[in-house]
Amino acid sequence: MNVVKNFCRVCERAKLKHIIAKPSVFFYDSIMFRLWAKLFKDNRLLQDTVIELADDDTRTHKVFRALEEACRTFDLAQPLWLDTNIREFQARAKTRFLQDSFMESVPFDYLEIHVIEE
């Protein structure tokens, strides 16, 4: 099998000849990013929203911007990223911000964020 010396724009790796033959599959203008934010009280969903971003920013910046937009939608202050939140988000692309992540008292048990599409 011949390896073509072209590179895919998405994964930046050399692609095999039969994969390069279909460039429309690999050439995206930008990748859609969706973050689902949910507020829970007594294990019941109070509110939720999906934030969509389609730009060329890094994943980390997209997460922070989407969380900021979700907090604006819910009329909340931004939560603090504790070590447990960082570890959980890195492992599962999902985390819960409990009462101790907020500087002020909040009328719910936790805010959960989950990346649902990248």
DOPA-416957 format. One record per residue: residue in one letter; residue number from 0; y, x, z of N, C-alpha, C in turn. Coordinates in steps of 0.1 Angstrom, whole numbers, plus 2048, in hexadecimal, padded with zeros to 3 digits. Layout:
N
SITE   loti   gumi   n_y   n_x   n_z   ca_y   ca_x   ca_z   c_y   c_x   c_z
SITE      A    NUM     Y     X     Z      Y      X      Z     Y     X     Z
...
***
This chain:
118
SITE   loti   gumi   n_y   n_x   n_z   ca_y   ca_x   ca_z   c_y   c_x   c_z
SITE      M      0   7F4   808   800    800    800    800   80C   809   800
SITE      N      1   816   806   7F7    822    80E    7F6   82C   809   800
SITE      V      2   832   813   807    83D    810    810   84A   812   809
SITE      V      3   853   808   808    860    809    802   86A   80F   80C
SITE      K      4   873   818   808    87C    81E    811   888   816   814
SITE      N      5   888   809   812    893    800    815   891   7FC   824
SITE      F      6   89C   7F7   82A    89C    7F3    837   8A0   7E5   839
SITE      C      7   89A   7DE   842    89D    7D0    844   8AA   7D0   84C
SITE      R      8   8B3   7C7   849    8C0    7C6    851   8BE   7C1   85F
SITE      V      9   8B4   7B9   861    8B2    7B3    86E   8AC   7BC   878
SITE      C     10   8A0   7C2   874    899    7CA    87E   89B   7D9   87B
SITE      E     11   8A2   7DD   870    8A5    7EB    86D   899   7F4   86C
SITE      R     12   88E   7EF   868    882    7F7    866   87E   7F6   857
SITE      A     13   877   800   853    872    800    845   868   7F5   843
SITE      K     14   869   7EE   838    861    7E2    835   857   7E5   82A
SITE      L     15   84C   7DF   82A    842    7E1    81F   847   7DA   813
SITE      K     16   842   7DE   807    847    7D9    7FA   846   7CA   7F9
SITE      H     17   83B   7C3   7FE    83A    7B5    7FD   843   7AD   806
SITE      I     18   848   7B3   810    852    7AD    819   860   7AE   813
SITE      I     19   863   7B9   80E    871    7BC    808   873   7B2   7FC
SITE      A     20   868   7AE   7F5    869    7A6    7EA   86F   798   7ED
SITE      K     21   870   794   7F9    876    788    7FD   882   78A   806
SITE      P     22   88D   78F   801    898    793    80A   89F   787   810
SITE      S     23   89E   77B   80B    8A4    76F    811   89E   76C   81F
SITE      V     24   892   771   822    88C    76E    82F   893   777   839
SITE      F     25   897   783   836    89C    78C    840   8AB   78E   841
SITE      F     26   8B3   789   837    8C1    78B    837   8C8   77F   83D
SITE      Y     27   8CC   780   84A    8D4    776    851   8E2   77A   852
SITE      D     28   8EB   771   851    8F9    774    854   8FB   777   863
SITE      S     29   8F6   76E   86B    8F6    770    879   8EA   768   87F
SITE      I     30   8E6   76C   88B    8DB    766    892   8E0   75C   89C
SITE      M     31   8DB   750   89C    8E0    745    8A5   8DB   749   8B3
SITE      F     32   8E3   748   8BD    8E0    74A    8CB   8E3   73D   8D2
SITE      R     33   8D9   738   8DA    8DB    72C    8E1   8D7   72E   8F0
SITE      L     34   8DF   72A   8F9    8DD    72B    907   8DD   71C   90D
SITE      W     35   8D3   719   914    8D2    70C    91A   8D5   70D   929
SITE      A     36   8E0   706   92E    8E4    707    93C   8E2   6F9   942
SITE      K     37   8DC   6F9   94E    8D8    6ED    955   8DC   6EE   964
SITE      L     38   8E1   6E3   969    8E4    6E1    977   8DA   6D8   97E
SITE      F     39   8D4   6DD   989    8CA    6D5    990   8CE   6D3   99E
SITE      K     40   8CA   6C7   9A3    8CC    6C3    9B1   8BF   6BB   9B5
SITE      D     41   8B9   6C0   9C0    8AC    6BA    9C5   8A2   6B9   9B9
SITE      N     42   8A1   6C3   9B2    897    6C4    9A6   899   6BA   99C
SITE      R     43   8A5   6B5   99B    8A9    6AB    990   8B4   6B1   988
SITE      L     44   8B3   6AF   97B    8BE    6B4    972   8CA   6AC   973
SITE      L     45   8D5   6B2   976    8E2    6AB    977   8EA   6AB   96A
SITE      Q     46   8EB   6B7   964    8F2    6B9    958   8EC   6C5   950
SITE      D     47   8ED   6C4   943    8E9    6D0    93B   8F1   6D1   92F
SITE      T     48   8F1   6DD   929    8F9    6DF    91D   8F2   6EB   915
SITE      V     49   8F4   6EB   908    8EF    6F6    900   8FB   6FC   8F9
SITE      I     50   8FC   709   8FB    907    711    8F6   901   719   8EA
SITE      E     51   907   717   8DE    903    71E    8D2   90E   728   8CE
SITE      L     52   909   734   8CB    912    73F    8C6   90B   745   8BA
SITE      A     53   913   747   8B0    90E    74D    8A3   918   758   89F
SITE      D     54   918   763   8A5    920    76E    8A1   918   77B   8A2
SITE      D     55   91E   786   89F    917    793    89F   919   79B   8AC
SITE      D     56   91C   794   8B7    91D    79B    8C3   910   79F   8C9
SITE      T     57   910   7A7   8D3    903    7AB    8DA   8FD   79F   8E2
SITE      R     58   8F0   7A0   8E5    8EA    796    8EC   8F0   794   8FA
SITE      T     59   8F3   79F   901    8F9    79F    90E   906   797   90E
SITE      H     60   90F   79B   904    91C    794    903   91A   785   900
SITE      K     61   910   782   8F8    90E    774    8F5   90A   76C   902
SITE      V     62   901   772   90A    8FD    76C    916   909   769   91F
SITE      F     63   911   773   921    91D    772    92A   926   768   925
SITE      R     64   929   768   918    932    75E    912   92C   750   913
SITE      A     65   91F   74E   910    919    741    911   919   73C   91F
SITE      L     66   917   745   929    917    741    937   925   73C   93B
SITE      E     67   92F   744   936    93D    740    939   941   733   933
SITE      E     68   93C   730   927    93F    723    920   937   718   928
SITE      A     69   92B   71A   92C    924    710    934   92B   70D   941
SITE      C     70   930   717   948    937    715    955   944   70E   952
SITE      R     71   94A   710   947    956    709    943   953   6FA   941
SITE      T     72   948   6F8   93A    943    6EA    938   940   6E2   945
SITE      F     73   93A   6E9   94E    936    6E3    95B   941   6E4   965
SITE      D     74   94C   6EA   962    958    6EC    96B   954   6F3   977
SITE      L     75   94E   6FF   975    949    708    980   94F   716   97E
SITE      A     76   94F   71D   98A    953    72B    989   947   733   984
SITE      Q     77   949   73E   97F    93E    746    97A   936   74B   985
SITE      P     78   928   74B   984    920    750    98E   91F   75F   98E
SITE      L     79   91B   765   999    919    773    99A   90A   776   996
SITE      W     80   909   781   98E    8FC    785    98A   8F6   78E   995
SITE      L     81   8ED   789   99D    8E6    791    9A7   8DA   798   9A1
SITE      D     82   8D5   7A2   9A8    8CA    7AA    9A3   8BE   7A1   99F
SITE      T     83   8BB   797   9A7    8B0    78E    9A3   8B2   787   996
SITE      N     84   8BF   782   994    8C2    77C    987   8C0   785   97B
SITE      I     85   8C5   791   97D    8C3    79B    972   8B5   79E   96F
SITE      R     86   8AD   7A0   979    89E    7A3    976   897   797   970
SITE      E     87   89A   78B   975    894    77F    970   898   77C   962
SITE      F     88   8A5   77E   95F    8AA    77C    951   8A4   786   947
SITE      Q     89   8A3   793   94B    89D    79D    942   88F   79A   940
SITE      A     90   887   795   949    879    792    948   876   785   940
SITE      R     91   87E   77B   942    87B    76E    93C   885   767   934
SITE      A     92   891   76D   932    89D    768    92C   8A1   75A   932
SITE      K     93   89F   75A   93F    8A2    74E    947   8A4   752   955
SITE      T     94   8AE   74B   95C    8B1    74E    96A   8B7   742   970
SITE      R     95   8B7   742   97E    8BD    738    985   8C8   73E   98F
SITE      F     96   8D4   738   98E    8DE    73C    997   8DF   732   9A3
SITE      L     97   8DB   737   9AF    8DB    72F    9BB   8E8   72E   9C1
SITE      Q     98   8E9   728   9CD    8F6    727    9D4   8FC   734   9D7
SITE      D     99   8F4   73E   9DA    8FA    74B    9DE   900   753   9D2
SITE      S    100   8FE   74E   9C6    904    755    9BA   912   750   9B8
SITE      F    101   916   745   9BF    924    740    9BD   92D   743   9C9
SITE      M    102   939   746   9C6    943    749    9D1   947   73D   9D9
SITE      E    103   946   731   9D2    94A    725    9D9   93E   71C   9DA
SITE      S    104   93F   712   9E2    934    708    9E4   933   6FF   9D7
SITE      V    105   927   6FD   9D3    925    6F5    9C7   91C   6E9   9CA
SITE      P    106   91E   6DE   9C3    917    6D1    9C7   909   6D0   9C0
SITE      F    107   902   6DB   9BE    8F5    6DB    9B8   8ED   6E6   9BE
SITE      D    108   8E0   6E6   9BB    8D7    6F0    9C1   8D7   6FD   9B9
SITE      Y    109   8D6   6FC   9AC    8D6    708    9A4   8DB   705   996
SITE      L    110   8E0   70F   98F    8E3    70F    981   8D9   718   97A
SITE      E    111   8D2   712   970    8C8    71A    969   8CC   71C   95B
SITE      I    112   8CB   728   956    8CE    72B    948   8C2   731   941
SITE      H    113   8C0   72E   935    8B4    731    92D   8B8   733   91F
SITE      V    114   8B5   73F   919    8B7    742    90B   8AC   73B   903
SITE      I    115   8B0   732   8FB    8A6    72A    8F4   8A4   72E   8E5
SITE      E    116   8AE   736   8E0    8AC    73A    8D2   8B5   747   8D0
SITE      E    117   8AF   751   8C9    8B6    75D    8C6   8B4   760   8B7
***
